[in-house]
Amino acid sequence: MIKMKVDQNTQYINSLHISDGLLRIMAFVVISLKENSMILLDEIENGINPYLTGSIISLLREIMKKPERQIILTTHSPVMLNDFRPEEINFLWKDNNGAVNARRFFDTEEMKSLLEALNPGEVWINLEKDEILGKIYTAEEEYR
């Protein structure tokens, strides 16, 4: 149940009658008011109009300007990646032992050079997982 108060009027709305996208935006606003918070948003694009993703990312950047905030987002949307700065994108994968690994997506020169012709989402959809892993490791490191 969501309680909305406008002036002297109070309305109660069942959350089942509100879209997922609107509920997510309402959560952003509430979280932005809290201090010392960490926000984890899984599949952030679900329930949000693709034309609004840039606005959502801008809103989250405003929230991050306040002290003691951390936001972790997950997405499988190449469109969503285009709204982020290359230095904000990390690639997560499971290795053959089932351990989860993470690496910045555009830290190596080889990956950065791809941004001269492609946007981040295009890089992701045009490379296979092993190609990405081979490129996100520096020459001194070895991908296993």
DOFI-972203 format. One line per field, with one value per residue (C-alpha): residue number from 1; residue in three letters; x, y, z. Coordinates in nm, 2 decimals. Each point is the difference from the previous one (the first is absolute). Example, Ala and Ser with C-alpha at 12.3 -4.5 7.8 and 13.67 -1.06 7.14 Angstrom:
DOFI-972203
num: c(1 | 2)
residu: c(ALA | SER)
u: c(1.23 | 0.14)
v: c(-0.45 | 0.34)
w: c(0.78 | -0.07)
***
This chain:
DOFI-972203
num: c(1 | 2 | 3 | 4 | 5 | 6 | 7 | 8 | 9 | 10 | 11 | 12 | 13 | 14 | 15 | 16 | 17 | 18 | 19 | 20 | 21 | 22 | 23 | 24 | 25 | 26 | 27 | 28 | 29 | 30 | 31 | 32 | 33 | 34 | 35 | 36 | 37 | 38 | 39 | 40 | 41 | 42 | 43 | 44 | 45 | 46 | 47 | 48 | 49 | 50 | 51 | 52 | 53 | 54 | 55 | 56 | 57 | 58 | 59 | 60 | 61 | 62 | 63 | 64 | 65 | 66 | 67 | 68 | 69 | 70 | 71 | 72 | 73 | 74 | 75 | 76 | 77 | 78 | 79 | 80 | 81 | 82 | 83 | 84 | 85 | 86 | 87 | 88 | 89 | 90 | 91 | 92 | 93 | 94 | 95 | 96 | 97 | 98 | 99 | 100 | 101 | 102 | 103 | 104 | 105 | 106 | 107 | 108 | 109 | 110 | 111 | 112 | 113 | 114 | 115 | 116 | 117 | 118 | 119 | 120 | 121 | 122 | 123 | 124 | 125 | 126 | 127 | 128 | 129 | 130 | 131 | 132 | 133 | 134 | 135 | 136 | 137 | 138 | 139 | 140 | 141 | 142 | 143 | 144)
residu: c(MET | ILE | LYS | MET | LYS | VAL | ASP | GLN | ASN | THR | GLN | TYR | ILE | ASN | SER | LEU | HIS | ILE | SER | ASP | GLY | LEU | LEU | ARG | ILE | MET | ALA | PHE | VAL | VAL | ILE | SER | LEU | LYS | GLU | ASN | SER | MET | ILE | LEU | LEU | ASP | GLU | ILE | GLU | ASN | GLY | ILE | ASN | PRO | TYR | LEU | THR | GLY | SER | ILE | ILE | SER | LEU | LEU | ARG | GLU | ILE | MET | LYS | LYS | PRO | GLU | ARG | GLN | ILE | ILE | LEU | THR | THR | HIS | SER | PRO | VAL | MET | LEU | ASN | ASP | PHE | ARG | PRO | GLU | GLU | ILE | ASN | PHE | LEU | TRP | LYS | ASP | ASN | ASN | GLY | ALA | VAL | ASN | ALA | ARG | ARG | PHE | PHE | ASP | THR | GLU | GLU | MET | LYS | SER | LEU | LEU | GLU | ALA | LEU | ASN | PRO | GLY | GLU | VAL | TRP | ILE | ASN | LEU | GLU | LYS | ASP | GLU | ILE | LEU | GLY | LYS | ILE | TYR | THR | ALA | GLU | GLU | GLU | TYR | ARG)
u: c(0.00 | 0.13 | -0.10 | -0.02 | -0.06 | -0.08 | -0.08 | -0.26 | -0.11 | 0.14 | -0.05 | 0.10 | 0.08 | 0.06 | 0.35 | -0.15 | -0.17 | 0.33 | 0.24 | 0.34 | 0.17 | -0.19 | 0.07 | 0.37 | 0.01 | -0.18 | 0.26 | 0.28 | -0.16 | -0.04 | 0.35 | 0.14 | -0.13 | 0.19 | 0.36 | 0.26 | -0.18 | 0.09 | -0.24 | 0.00 | -0.22 | -0.02 | -0.10 | -0.06 | -0.16 | -0.29 | -0.33 | 0.16 | -0.06 | 0.33 | -0.03 | 0.02 | 0.31 | 0.23 | -0.22 | 0.01 | 0.38 | 0.01 | -0.22 | 0.23 | 0.30 | -0.17 | -0.06 | 0.36 | 0.11 | -0.11 | 0.25 | 0.01 | -0.20 | 0.09 | -0.20 | 0.04 | -0.20 | -0.03 | -0.13 | -0.01 | -0.10 | 0.25 | -0.22 | 0.04 | 0.38 | 0.00 | -0.12 | 0.31 | 0.35 | 0.25 | 0.18 | -0.33 | -0.05 | 0.12 | -0.03 | -0.10 | 0.03 | 0.03 | 0.32 | 0.01 | 0.01 | -0.32 | 0.17 | -0.13 | 0.26 | -0.01 | 0.21 | -0.03 | -0.13 | 0.21 | 0.32 | 0.23 | 0.11 | -0.13 | -0.36 | 0.03 | 0.09 | -0.33 | -0.18 | 0.14 | -0.25 | -0.26 | -0.20 | 0.03 | -0.32 | 0.12 | 0.33 | -0.18 | -0.24 | 0.28 | 0.24 | -0.03 | 0.07 | 0.35 | 0.08 | -0.09 | 0.20 | 0.30 | -0.01 | -0.07 | 0.32 | 0.32 | 0.30 | 0.17 | -0.29 | -0.14 | -0.37 | -0.06)
v: c(0.00 | 0.34 | 0.31 | 0.32 | 0.33 | 0.32 | 0.30 | -0.12 | -0.30 | -0.35 | -0.28 | -0.36 | -0.19 | -0.37 | -0.05 | -0.27 | 0.29 | 0.18 | -0.09 | -0.15 | 0.30 | 0.25 | -0.20 | -0.01 | 0.38 | 0.05 | -0.22 | 0.22 | 0.31 | -0.16 | -0.14 | 0.34 | 0.14 | -0.25 | 0.05 | -0.27 | -0.22 | -0.26 | -0.06 | -0.33 | 0.01 | -0.33 | 0.02 | 0.37 | 0.02 | -0.22 | 0.19 | 0.33 | 0.15 | -0.03 | 0.37 | 0.09 | -0.20 | 0.31 | 0.20 | -0.29 | -0.01 | 0.38 | -0.03 | -0.27 | 0.22 | 0.28 | -0.24 | -0.10 | 0.36 | -0.02 | -0.14 | -0.36 | -0.14 | -0.31 | -0.13 | -0.34 | -0.07 | -0.31 | -0.02 | -0.22 | 0.28 | 0.13 | 0.31 | 0.08 | -0.02 | 0.29 | 0.23 | -0.07 | 0.14 | -0.27 | 0.02 | -0.08 | -0.34 | -0.32 | -0.35 | -0.29 | -0.36 | -0.35 | -0.19 | -0.38 | -0.06 | 0.20 | 0.30 | 0.35 | 0.23 | 0.37 | 0.23 | 0.35 | -0.03 | 0.28 | 0.01 | -0.15 | 0.19 | -0.28 | 0.05 | 0.38 | -0.01 | -0.16 | 0.31 | 0.19 | -0.17 | -0.15 | 0.10 | -0.21 | -0.20 | -0.08 | -0.12 | -0.24 | -0.15 | -0.03 | -0.20 | -0.35 | -0.05 | -0.15 | 0.28 | 0.25 | -0.19 | -0.01 | 0.38 | 0.11 | -0.15 | 0.19 | -0.15 | -0.07 | -0.20 | -0.33 | -0.08 | -0.36)
w: c(0.00 | -0.09 | 0.20 | -0.20 | 0.18 | -0.20 | 0.21 | 0.25 | -0.21 | 0.06 | -0.26 | 0.03 | -0.32 | -0.03 | -0.15 | -0.22 | -0.19 | -0.08 | -0.28 | 0.09 | -0.17 | 0.22 | 0.31 | -0.09 | -0.05 | 0.34 | 0.16 | -0.15 | 0.16 | 0.34 | 0.00 | -0.11 | 0.33 | 0.22 | 0.10 | 0.01 | -0.24 | -0.26 | -0.28 | -0.20 | -0.31 | -0.19 | -0.36 | 0.02 | -0.34 | 0.09 | 0.00 | -0.12 | -0.34 | -0.20 | -0.09 | 0.38 | 0.08 | -0.05 | 0.25 | 0.25 | -0.02 | 0.05 | 0.30 | 0.15 | -0.06 | 0.19 | 0.29 | -0.01 | 0.05 | 0.36 | 0.25 | 0.10 | -0.30 | -0.20 | -0.29 | -0.17 | -0.31 | -0.21 | -0.36 | -0.30 | -0.22 | -0.25 | -0.04 | 0.37 | -0.02 | -0.24 | 0.28 | 0.21 | -0.02 | -0.11 | 0.34 | 0.18 | -0.18 | 0.16 | -0.16 | 0.23 | -0.09 | 0.15 | -0.06 | -0.05 | 0.37 | 0.05 | 0.17 | -0.09 | -0.14 | -0.08 | -0.22 | -0.13 | -0.36 | -0.16 | 0.21 | -0.27 | -0.31 | -0.22 | 0.14 | 0.01 | -0.37 | -0.09 | 0.13 | -0.30 | -0.22 | 0.23 | 0.31 | 0.31 | -0.07 | -0.36 | 0.14 | 0.23 | -0.26 | -0.27 | 0.22 | 0.14 | 0.37 | -0.07 | -0.23 | 0.27 | 0.26 | -0.23 | -0.05 | 0.36 | 0.12 | -0.05 | -0.19 | 0.34 | 0.12 | -0.13 | -0.02 | 0.13)
***
